[in-house]
Amino acid sequence: MSSSKKTSFPLLTLSLFLLLPFSQPLAPTRPGSSLDPRQQTALESLGFPATSDACAVPSPRDNATSCDGAAPFRHLTSLRLANCSTDLDLPYTVLQSLSTLKSVSFLNCPIPPPRRLPPQLASSLHSFSCISSLRRVPGALLSPLRNLTELYLSGVPVTESAPIMIISQMVDLTSLTVSNANLSGPIPHHWHCLDLTHLDFSFNRLKGIIPGTISMLGSLQTFNLSSNFLTGNIPDSMGDMVSLKNVSLSNNSFFGSIPSSLSDLIDLVQLDLSSNHFNGSIPTFFSGLKKLRVLNLEGNNFQGVIPFNASFISKLQVFKVGGNSNLCYNHSILSSKLRLGVAPCNRYGLPMSPPTGRTRSDTSSDDMDDYGEADSGNGGGGHRGPNKLVLGIAIGLSCLVFLVIFLFCLSKVCGSS
C-alpha cells in the first residue's frame, strides 16, 4: 500500500484559491474604457508599472489584477500582491481608491498590516487571503469583513486568538482556513456561517473538545483540525454531517473508540485519525464506505484483528495502521507482503511475539512457514530438513567410530591366531 502526515489536500486547495480570482475571463472592454485614473495611480504606488493599463495588458509575474467592464472607466475587482518589497506601504488613501475590490490576496509580502480598512472596501470584499504576509493580522482588520465568503490565513499570526471572535460576524462564509496562525482557545460551540463547505484550523494551539454542535455545519465537506492540542471523543453528531469528504483529526490527543455513526458518511474519501490515543477495535463499517480512498489510523491504541480483506485494502490509495502495538492481522486473510506494520495474530487473536533468543527475521520466516505462507525452496511443502554441515559431521564421526571398532576387533582376531 502506498503512503501519504498529512492527508493532504492543502497544496491543491491553496493553488486553486490563489488562482481562481485571476483565471476568470475579463469582462469585454468597451471602446475607450480604461482603468479609473485614481486606481491606476494607486497601483503605481504599489509597484505596478506606470506605462501599462492593468485592465488591458497581462499583469506582472508576481502581482495580478482583474477588472470589471464599466465605462467610461473600468474598476479593479481583484488584486494580488506577491513577493513584495519590505518597504512597500499600504496607506489609507490608497486603500480608499481601491474600494471596488471584491478579492484581495497577499502572498509572501512581509509588510506591516494596514491599521484599518476603509468601510467601503471592507464592505465590498468577498475574498481575503494572506499567506506568509503582513507580519501579523490583527483582529481589528478582520472583524469589519462581514461580507466575506472566503477567508484564507496561513503562516501569519492572528492577534485575535479565539476563532469565534474572528468569524462571529461573517455569516456568509463558505470557505474558512486559519492555519499555522497561532490560534488558541476552544472550537466554537455556536456557528453563524452555516453554509461552510471548507473548514481548516490545522497547526494551531486549539484546546478542548469537538463540541456536538459541530453538526450545525451540515454542508461541510472538508474538516481539518490536525496538529492542535484537542482532546476528548469524536462526537456522535459528526455522523449527521453527511456531506463530509475529507476529515483530518491527526496529531491531537483524542481518545475513545470511533463512533458507529460515522458509517453514515457515505461520501467520505479521506479520513486521517493518526497520532492520537484512539482505542478499541477498528470498525468494520469502513469497508462499506465505497468512496473511501485514504484511511490513516497509525500511531494509536487500537487492538484486536484488522477486520478488512485484501480486496478492500487494495482499493485504498493509503492504508496505515502501524504503531498500534495491540493490533494484528489474520494471516489466513491478509498476506505479509502487504507490509501493514503490525504483527500477525496468534490463535487467540493477539499479536504474535517473537520467541526469546530468535531474531526477528528468523521468527517471521518461521511464523510464515507455520501458516503456509513461506515459499518452499525444496518442493517439500516448506518442511525444513537437518542442516547439511551437521549431517556431514555426524556421518563422518559415525564412520570414524566404526573404523576404530573394526580395527580393534581385527587386532583381537590376529592376536588370538
KAFEN-V912588 format. One record per pair of residues at least 24 apart in sequence whose C-alpha atoms are under 10 Angstrom apart, sorted by the first residue. I is the first residue (numbers start at 0). GAP is how many residues later the second one is. D is the distance in Angstrom with one decimal. If there is no record, write none. Layout:
BEGIN
<<I GAP D> <I GAP D>>
END
This chain:
BEGIN
<<0 312 7.8> <0 313 7.3> <0 314 9.4> <0 315 7.7> <0 316 6.8> <0 317 6.2> <0 318 6.3> <0 319 8.3> <0 336 9.7> <0 337 6.6> <0 338 7.8> <0 339 8.1> <1 312 10.0> <1 314 8.8> <1 315 6.3> <1 316 5.6> <1 317 7.5> <1 318 9.1> <2 291 9.2> <2 293 9.2> <2 314 7.6> <2 315 5.2> <2 316 7.1> <2 317 7.5> <3 290 8.5> <3 291 9.9> <3 292 8.7> <3 313 8.7> <3 314 6.3> <3 315 8.8> <3 316 8.9> <4 221 8.9> <4 222 9.4> <4 243 9.5> <4 245 7.6> <4 246 8.4> <4 267 8.5> <4 269 7.9> <4 270 9.1> <4 291 9.1> <5 218 9.9> <5 220 8.1> <5 221 9.6> <5 242 7.9> <5 243 9.8> <5 244 7.8> <5 245 9.5> <5 266 7.7> <5 268 9.2> <5 290 9.5> <6 217 9.5> <6 219 9.6> <6 239 8.6> <6 240 8.7> <6 241 7.0> <6 243 9.0> <6 263 7.4> <6 264 8.0> <6 265 6.6> <6 266 10.0> <6 287 7.9> <6 288 9.3> <6 289 8.5> <6 311 9.4> <7 216 9.7> <7 238 9.1> <7 239 9.9> <7 240 8.7> <7 262 8.8> <7 264 9.3> <7 286 9.8> <8 213 9.3> <8 215 10.0> <8 237 8.6> <8 261 9.7> <9 167 9.9> <9 190 9.2> <9 214 9.7> <12 185 9.9> <13 115 9.8> <13 117 9.4> <13 138 8.6> <13 140 9.7> <13 163 9.8> <16 88 9.6> <16 110 9.6> <16 112 8.5> <16 133 9.0> <16 134 9.9> <16 135 8.4> <16 158 9.9> <17 62 8.4> <17 86 9.8> <17 87 7.3> <17 88 9.4> <17 89 8.9> <17 111 7.9> <17 112 10.0> <17 113 9.9> <17 134 9.6> <18 45 9.6> <18 61 9.6> <20 43 9.5> <20 44 8.8> <20 45 7.9> <20 56 8.9> <20 57 6.7> <20 58 8.6> <20 59 9.2> <20 81 9.2> <20 82 7.1> <20 83 9.1> <20 84 9.5> <20 106 8.9> <21 37 9.8> <21 42 7.0> <21 43 6.7> <21 44 6.3> <21 45 9.7> <21 55 9.7> <21 56 7.3> <21 57 8.4> <21 58 8.6> <21 81 9.6> <22 43 9.0> <23 42 8.4> <24 41 8.8> <24 42 9.8> <25 29 8.3> <25 30 9.6> <25 40 6.7> <25 41 6.6> <25 42 7.0> <25 43 7.8> <26 28 9.7> <26 39 9.0> <26 40 7.3> <26 41 5.7> <26 42 4.9> <26 43 8.7> <26 47 9.6> <27 39 9.9> <27 40 8.4> <27 41 6.0> <27 42 9.3> <28 26 8.6> <28 27 8.2> <28 38 9.6> <28 39 8.7> <28 40 5.9> <28 41 8.3> <28 42 8.8> <28 45 8.5> <29 39 7.0> <29 40 7.9> <29 41 7.0> <29 42 8.2> <29 43 9.3> <29 44 9.1> <30 40 8.8> <30 41 8.8> <31 39 8.1> <31 40 7.0> <31 41 8.3> <32 36 8.1> <32 37 7.5> <32 38 5.5> <32 39 5.0> <32 40 5.1> <32 41 6.2> <32 42 10.0> <33 33 9.6> <33 35 9.2> <33 36 9.0> <33 37 8.0> <33 38 7.3> <33 39 5.2> <33 40 5.6> <33 41 8.5> <34 32 8.0> <34 33 9.3> <34 34 9.7> <34 35 9.3> <34 36 9.3> <34 37 8.8> <34 38 5.4> <34 39 4.7> <34 40 5.9> <34 41 7.6> <35 34 9.7> <35 35 9.4> <35 36 8.5> <35 37 4.9> <35 38 5.8> <35 39 5.9> <35 40 8.4> <35 61 9.4> <35 62 10.0> <36 36 8.1> <36 37 9.4> <36 38 9.5> <36 60 9.7> <37 37 9.8> <37 56 8.8> <37 58 9.8> <37 59 6.2> <37 60 8.5> <38 35 9.5> <38 36 7.5> <38 37 7.5> <38 55 8.2> <38 56 9.4> <38 57 9.4> <38 58 5.7> <38 59 6.2> <38 60 9.3> <38 61 9.5> <39 35 9.4> <39 36 9.4> <39 57 9.2> <39 58 9.6> <40 53 8.6> <40 56 8.9> <41 48 9.7> <41 49 9.8> <41 51 8.6> <41 52 5.3> <41 53 8.0> <41 54 9.3> <41 55 6.7> <41 56 7.5> <42 33 10.0> <42 36 9.5> <42 51 8.3> <42 54 9.5> <42 55 8.9> <44 43 8.6> <44 44 8.5> <44 45 8.9> <44 46 9.7> <44 49 8.0> <45 35 8.5> <45 38 9.0> <45 39 9.6> <45 42 6.8> <45 43 7.5> <45 44 7.8> <45 48 8.8> <46 34 9.4> <46 37 8.7> <46 38 9.0> <46 41 8.2> <47 33 9.8> <61 45 8.9> <62 42 9.5> <62 43 9.3> <62 44 9.3> <63 41 9.4> <64 36 9.8> <64 38 9.6> <64 39 9.4> <65 35 9.3> <65 37 9.6> <66 33 9.5> <66 34 8.9> <67 32 9.5> <67 33 9.9> <74 24 9.4> <74 25 6.6> <74 26 8.1> <75 24 6.1> <75 25 5.7> <75 26 8.3> <75 27 9.4> <76 24 4.2> <76 25 5.1> <76 26 6.5> <76 27 8.8> <76 47 9.4> <76 48 9.1> <77 24 5.7> <77 25 4.5> <77 26 5.9> <77 27 8.3> <77 47 9.2> <77 48 10.0> <77 49 9.0> <78 24 6.3> <78 25 5.0> <78 26 6.4> <78 27 8.7> <79 24 5.9> <79 25 4.6> <79 26 5.9> <79 27 7.6> <79 49 9.0> <79 50 9.9> <80 24 6.3> <80 25 5.1> <80 26 6.3> <80 27 8.4> <80 28 7.2> <80 49 9.8> <80 52 9.8> <81 24 5.9> <81 25 4.5> <81 26 5.7> <81 27 6.0> <81 28 9.8> <81 49 9.5> <81 51 9.0> <82 24 6.3> <82 25 4.9> <82 26 5.3> <82 27 8.3> <82 49 9.9> <82 50 9.1> <83 24 6.8> <83 25 4.7> <83 26 7.2> <83 27 7.7> <83 49 9.1> <84 24 7.2> <84 25 7.8> <84 26 7.8> <85 24 5.9> <85 25 5.4> <85 26 8.6> <85 48 9.8> <86 24 7.0> <86 25 9.0> <87 24 8.5> <88 24 8.6> <88 25 8.3> <89 24 6.0> <89 25 9.1> <89 27 10.0> <90 24 8.8> <90 25 9.6> <90 26 9.7> <91 24 7.6> <91 25 7.1> <91 26 7.1> <92 24 10.0> <92 25 8.7> <93 24 9.8> <94 25 9.7> <94 26 7.4> <94 27 9.9> <95 24 7.7> <95 25 7.0> <96 24 8.9> <97 26 9.9> <98 24 8.6> <98 25 6.8> <98 26 8.5> <99 24 6.4> <99 25 8.2> <100 24 6.1> <100 25 8.6> <100 26 9.3> <101 24 5.3> <101 25 6.4> <101 26 8.6> <101 45 9.9> <101 46 9.1> <102 24 4.6> <102 25 6.0> <102 26 8.2> <102 45 9.3> <102 47 9.1> <103 24 5.1> <103 25 6.4> <103 26 8.5> <104 24 4.5> <104 25 5.9> <104 26 8.1> <104 28 9.6> <104 46 10.0> <104 47 9.0> <104 48 9.9> <105 24 4.8> <105 25 6.2> <105 26 8.0> <105 27 6.1> <105 28 7.9> <105 47 9.7> <106 24 5.0> <106 25 6.3> <106 26 6.0> <106 27 9.2> <106 47 9.8> <107 24 5.1> <107 25 5.1> <107 26 8.5> <107 27 9.8> <107 47 9.6> <108 24 4.4> <108 25 6.2> <108 26 8.2> <109 24 5.1> <109 25 5.5> <109 26 9.0> <109 46 9.6> <110 24 6.3> <110 25 9.1> <111 24 7.7> <111 25 9.3> <112 24 6.8> <112 25 8.1> <112 28 8.4> <113 24 9.4> <113 27 7.7> <114 25 8.2> <114 26 7.2> <115 24 7.2> <115 25 5.7> <115 26 9.2> <115 28 9.2> <116 24 6.8> <116 25 9.2> <116 27 8.2> <116 28 9.2> <117 26 9.6> <118 25 7.7> <118 26 9.1> <120 24 8.9> <121 24 7.7> <121 25 8.1> <121 26 9.0> <122 24 6.2> <122 25 8.6> <123 24 8.6> <124 24 8.8> <124 25 9.5> <125 24 6.5> <125 25 8.5> <125 46 9.1> <125 47 8.9> <126 24 6.0> <126 25 8.3> <126 46 9.4> <126 48 9.5> <127 24 6.4> <127 25 8.3> <128 24 5.9> <128 25 8.4> <128 48 9.2> <129 24 6.5> <129 25 8.3> <129 26 7.6> <129 48 9.7> <130 24 5.8> <130 25 6.8> <130 48 9.6> <130 50 10.0> <131 24 5.3> <131 25 9.1> <131 48 9.8> <131 49 9.7> <132 24 9.5> <135 45 8.9> <136 44 9.1> <137 28 9.8> <138 26 7.9> <138 27 6.6> <139 26 9.1> <140 25 9.8> <141 24 6.7> <141 25 8.6> <141 27 9.7> <141 28 9.5> <142 24 7.7> <142 25 8.4> <142 26 7.0> <142 27 8.2> <143 25 8.1> <143 26 8.9> <144 24 8.0> <144 25 7.0> <145 24 4.7> <145 25 7.2> <145 26 7.8> <145 27 9.0> <146 24 7.5> <146 25 6.3> <146 26 7.9> <147 24 6.3> <147 25 5.8> <147 26 8.6> <147 27 9.3> <147 28 9.8> <148 24 3.9> <148 25 5.3> <148 26 6.5> <148 27 8.3> <148 44 9.3> <148 46 9.4> <148 47 8.8> <149 24 6.1> <149 25 4.8> <149 26 6.1> <149 27 8.4> <149 46 9.4> <149 48 9.3> <150 24 6.3> <150 25 5.1> <150 26 6.2> <150 27 7.8> <150 48 10.0> <151 24 6.1> <151 25 4.7> <151 26 6.2> <151 27 8.2> <151 48 9.1> <152 24 5.9> <152 25 4.8> <152 26 6.3> <152 27 8.2> <152 28 7.2> <152 47 9.8> <152 48 9.8> <153 24 5.9> <153 25 4.8> <153 26 5.6> <153 27 6.0> <153 28 9.8> <153 47 9.7> <153 48 9.5> <153 49 9.5> <154 24 6.8> <154 25 5.1> <154 26 5.7> <154 27 8.8> <154 48 9.5> <155 24 7.0> <155 25 5.1> <155 26 7.9> <156 24 4.4> <156 25 5.4> <156 26 7.6> <156 47 9.9> <157 24 6.4> <157 25 6.6> <157 26 9.7> <158 24 8.3> <159 24 9.1> <160 24 7.0> <160 25 10.0> <160 43 9.9> <160 44 9.4> <160 45 9.5> <161 24 7.2> <161 25 8.4> <161 26 8.6> <161 44 8.7> <162 24 7.0> <162 25 6.9> <162 38 8.9> <162 43 9.1> <163 24 5.7> <163 25 8.7> <163 26 8.3> <163 27 8.2> <163 28 9.6> <166 24 8.4> <166 25 7.9> <166 26 7.8> <167 24 6.5> <167 25 8.1> <168 24 8.5> <170 24 8.3> <170 25 9.3> <171 24 8.2> <172 24 8.7> <172 25 9.3> <172 26 10.0> <173 24 6.6> <173 25 8.6> <173 45 9.1> <173 46 8.7> <174 24 6.3> <174 25 8.6> <174 45 9.3> <174 47 9.3> <175 24 6.3> <175 25 8.3> <176 24 6.2> <176 25 8.3> <176 47 9.1> <177 24 7.3> <177 25 8.9> <177 26 8.4> <178 24 5.7> <178 25 6.5> <178 45 9.5> <178 46 9.3> <178 47 9.7> <178 48 9.9> <179 24 5.3> <179 25 8.9> <179 47 9.3> <179 48 9.8> <180 24 8.8> <181 24 8.8> <182 24 9.9> <182 45 9.4> <183 44 9.0> <183 45 9.3> <184 44 9.9> <185 24 8.5> <185 25 9.3> <185 43 9.8> <185 44 8.5> <186 24 7.3> <186 27 8.9> <186 38 9.6> <186 43 9.1> <187 25 8.7> <187 26 8.3> <188 24 5.9> <188 25 7.1> <188 27 9.5> <189 24 8.0> <189 26 8.3> <189 27 10.0> <190 24 9.9> <190 25 7.2> <190 26 7.7> <191 24 9.3> <191 25 9.4> <192 24 8.0> <193 24 7.4> <193 25 7.5> <193 26 8.8> <194 24 6.0> <194 25 7.6> <195 24 5.6> <195 25 8.3> <195 26 9.2> <196 24 5.1> <196 25 6.4> <196 26 8.5> <196 46 8.5> <196 47 8.6> <197 24 4.7> <197 25 6.4> <197 26 8.5> <197 46 9.5> <197 48 9.4> <198 24 5.1> <198 25 6.3> <198 26 8.4> <198 48 9.9> <199 24 4.6> <199 25 6.3> <199 26 8.5> <199 47 9.8> <199 48 9.3> <200 24 5.2> <200 25 7.5> <200 26 8.9> <200 27 8.4> <201 24 4.8> <201 25 5.7> <201 26 6.7> <201 46 8.9> <201 47 8.9> <201 48 9.4> <201 49 9.8> <202 24 4.7> <202 25 5.8> <202 26 9.5> <202 48 9.3> <203 24 5.3> <203 25 8.1> <204 24 5.9> <204 25 8.4> <205 24 6.3> <205 25 9.8> <205 46 9.7> <206 24 7.2> <206 45 9.4> <206 46 9.7> <207 24 7.5> <207 45 9.8> <207 46 9.9> <208 24 7.4> <208 25 8.4> <208 26 9.0> <208 44 9.7> <208 45 8.4> <209 24 6.9> <209 25 6.9> <209 28 9.5> <209 44 9.5> <210 24 7.1> <210 26 9.0> <210 27 9.6> <211 24 7.4> <211 25 5.7> <211 26 7.5> <212 24 7.6> <212 25 8.9> <213 24 7.2> <213 26 9.6> <213 27 8.6> <214 24 8.1> <214 25 6.2> <214 26 5.8> <214 27 9.4> <215 24 8.9> <215 25 8.2> <216 24 7.1> <216 26 9.4> <216 27 9.9> <217 24 7.1> <217 25 6.8> <217 26 8.5> <218 24 5.7> <218 25 7.7> <219 24 5.8> <219 25 8.4> <219 26 9.4> <220 24 5.0> <220 25 6.3> <220 26 8.3> <220 46 9.0> <220 47 8.7> <221 24 4.7> <221 25 6.1> <221 26 8.5> <221 46 9.8> <221 48 9.4> <222 24 4.9> <222 25 6.4> <222 26 8.3> <222 48 9.8> <223 24 4.8> <223 25 6.3> <223 26 8.7> <223 48 9.3> <224 24 5.1> <224 25 7.4> <224 26 8.9> <224 27 8.5> <225 24 4.7> <225 25 5.7> <225 26 6.7> <225 46 8.8> <225 47 8.8> <225 48 9.3> <225 49 9.7> <226 24 4.6> <226 25 5.8> <226 26 9.5> <226 48 9.4> <227 24 5.5> <227 25 8.5> <228 24 6.4> <228 25 8.9> <229 24 6.5> <229 46 9.7> <230 24 6.9> <230 25 10.0> <230 45 8.9> <230 46 9.2> <231 24 7.6> <231 45 9.6> <231 46 9.7> <232 24 7.5> <232 25 8.2> <232 26 8.7> <232 44 9.9> <232 45 8.5> <233 24 6.9> <233 25 6.9> <233 28 9.5> <233 44 9.6> <234 24 7.5> <234 26 9.0> <234 27 9.7> <235 24 7.8> <235 25 5.8> <235 26 7.7> <236 24 7.5> <236 25 8.8> <237 24 6.8> <237 26 9.3> <237 27 8.7> <238 24 7.1> <238 25 5.7> <238 26 6.3> <238 27 9.9> <239 24 7.3> <239 25 7.9> <240 24 7.1> <241 24 7.0> <241 25 7.2> <241 26 8.4> <242 24 6.6> <242 25 8.0> <243 24 5.8> <243 25 8.4> <243 26 9.3> <243 27 9.9> <244 24 5.1> <244 25 6.4> <244 26 8.3> <244 46 8.9> <244 47 8.7> <245 24 4.7> <245 25 6.2> <245 26 8.5> <245 46 9.5> <245 48 9.2> <246 24 5.0> <246 25 6.3> <246 26 8.4> <247 24 4.6> <247 25 6.3> <247 26 8.5> <247 48 9.3> <248 24 5.2> <248 25 7.5> <248 26 8.9> <248 27 8.4> <249 24 4.7> <249 25 5.7> <249 26 6.6> <249 46 8.8> <249 47 8.9> <249 48 9.6> <249 49 9.5> <250 24 4.8> <250 25 5.9> <250 26 9.6> <250 48 9.2> <251 24 5.4> <251 25 8.3> <252 24 6.0> <252 25 8.5> <252 47 9.8> <253 24 6.3> <253 25 9.8> <253 46 9.6> <254 24 6.7> <254 25 9.7> <254 45 8.8> <254 46 8.9> <255 24 7.2> <255 45 9.4> <255 46 9.6> <256 24 7.5> <256 25 8.3> <256 26 8.9> <256 44 9.7> <256 45 8.5> <257 24 7.6> <257 25 7.2> <257 44 10.0> <258 24 8.5> <259 24 9.4> <259 25 7.8> <259 26 9.9> <260 24 9.8> <261 24 8.8> <261 27 9.8> <262 24 9.6> <262 25 7.8> <262 26 7.3> <263 24 9.8> <263 25 8.6> <264 24 7.6> <264 26 9.8> <264 27 9.8> <265 24 7.2> <265 25 7.2> <265 26 8.5> <266 24 6.0> <266 25 7.6> <267 24 5.6> <267 25 8.4> <267 26 9.2> <268 24 5.3> <268 25 6.4> <268 26 8.6> <268 47 9.7> <269 24 4.5> <269 25 6.2> <269 26 8.4> <269 46 9.8> <269 47 9.8> <269 48 9.1> <270 24 5.2> <270 25 6.4> <270 26 8.5> <270 47 10.0> <271 24 4.7> <271 25 6.5> <271 26 8.9> <271 47 9.9> <271 48 9.3> <272 24 5.3> <272 25 7.6> <272 26 8.8> <272 27 8.4> <273 24 4.9> <273 25 5.6> <273 26 6.6> <273 46 8.5> <273 47 8.5> <273 48 9.6> <273 49 9.4> <274 24 4.5> <274 25 5.8> <274 26 9.5> <274 48 8.8> <275 24 5.4> <275 25 8.2> <276 24 5.8> <276 25 8.4> <276 47 9.9> <277 24 6.4> <277 25 9.9> <277 46 9.8> <278 24 6.8> <278 45 9.1> <278 47 9.7> <279 24 7.8> <279 46 9.8> <279 47 9.8> <280 24 7.6> <280 25 8.1> <280 26 8.7> <280 45 9.8> <280 46 8.4> <281 24 6.7> <281 25 7.0> <281 26 9.4> <281 39 9.8> <281 45 9.1> <282 24 7.4> <282 25 9.5> <283 24 7.2> <285 26 9.2> <286 24 9.6> <286 25 6.3> <286 26 8.7> <287 24 9.1> <289 25 9.5> <290 24 9.6> <290 25 9.3> <291 24 7.0> <291 25 9.0> <291 26 9.8> <292 24 5.3> <292 25 6.6> <292 26 8.3> <293 24 4.7> <293 25 6.2> <293 26 8.7> <294 24 5.1> <294 25 6.6> <294 26 8.6> <295 24 4.7> <295 25 6.6> <295 26 9.2> <296 24 5.0> <296 25 7.7> <296 26 8.8> <296 27 8.5> <297 24 4.8> <297 25 5.4> <297 26 6.5> <297 43 9.1> <298 24 4.3> <298 25 5.8> <298 26 8.9> <299 24 5.4> <299 25 8.5> <299 26 9.7> <299 27 9.8> <300 24 7.0> <300 25 7.0> <300 26 8.1> <301 24 6.5> <301 25 6.0> <301 26 9.6> <302 24 4.3> <302 25 7.5> <302 46 9.7> <302 47 8.5> <302 48 9.1> <303 24 6.2> <303 25 8.3> <303 26 10.0> <303 41 8.6> <303 44 9.9> <303 45 6.5> <303 46 6.6> <303 47 8.2> <304 24 5.3> <304 25 6.6> <304 39 8.9> <304 40 7.2> <304 44 6.4> <304 45 7.6> <304 46 8.6> <305 24 7.2> <305 27 10.0> <305 28 9.3> <305 36 9.6> <305 38 9.8> <305 39 9.5> <306 26 9.7> <307 25 8.5> <307 26 8.4> <308 24 6.2> <308 25 6.5> <308 26 9.8> <309 24 5.9> <309 25 8.1> <309 28 8.7> <312 25 9.1> <313 24 9.3> <324 26 7.8> <325 24 7.1> <325 25 6.3> <325 26 9.8> <326 24 6.4> <326 25 9.9> <327 24 7.9> <330 36 9.8> <330 37 8.3> <330 40 7.1> <330 41 9.4> <330 42 8.3> <331 39 7.5> <331 40 9.0> <331 41 8.8> <334 33 9.4> <334 38 7.7> <335 28 9.4> <335 32 8.1> <335 37 8.2> <335 38 9.7> <336 36 9.9> <343 24 9.1>>
END
